[in-house]
């Protein structure tokens, strides 16, 4: 029987069920069957949406680059983001991936203006009164290792907090860190692949 969950992975939790060096894992928060695994990953110091399932076909489809899909990140950066930096992000920047230069694909980068309604982070971001921070929305169709952090650093605005908010039609709306929602197969497939069925 296939099972499908969306979860809000908390900050400083590994995207796996087995522990390493005493770090917290998904097992500390999400009581699921032993054959259920995360699809893809989120860095230890990132938070937000992960899909858990035992459906290997879904896993293959989401991780295969041929099936490009939107991933939306809400990113708090150090400094007041400029339109120049946003344009650079949208056009693509060169980052290092596995020791090689990688030009990121064109993406969507938007300043969010006011701080979005997100849960408090534990521990909180260090606060420095003199230095402003900004929130931006990045919508990518690729997911290289630490890509968002490398991209914002490349344009001069290091990432302070990184939340994956959405994958295609699935979002973490209504979920707090450490919470999960159970979905049916048709619900998750239509949210993820509605476009490709037309």
C-alpha angles and dihedrals in degrees: 000000000000117000127198129192136168115209139185102232108212124230115275096021123122117240091237141071099236119078126239125191091347093296119149116260138192087269089070091063113020122059102202135146117282093249093058115101138174118264105230119335147263120216119259090250095045126079141196140059122028128160118223119197146140091218104113092188090059090047092053093047095050095046097044109098090216089073098060113194136177120261114187120203129188107211130190109204134191110255137014104303115233129216088239091059091047091051090049091052091048094050093046133259132220115252133169116255117179090342094307131102114256124188108213118232119252109276141170118268121180133172108237096208104205121042109272121242099265132150119266111267118238111239093024126233109268109261121227114181095202097053120066123216129207136204119224133182115225121189112193134174096203133055115204119171110291088345099154093049091048092048097051092044089051091059093045101262112103117209115251099175130012125194124177101216104174146016108194105302097349119093138171090236108147095013125110126202110294094019127118140191127211115225134189122240096251091047095053096041093050091047092050104034107023091118095053093054095065 
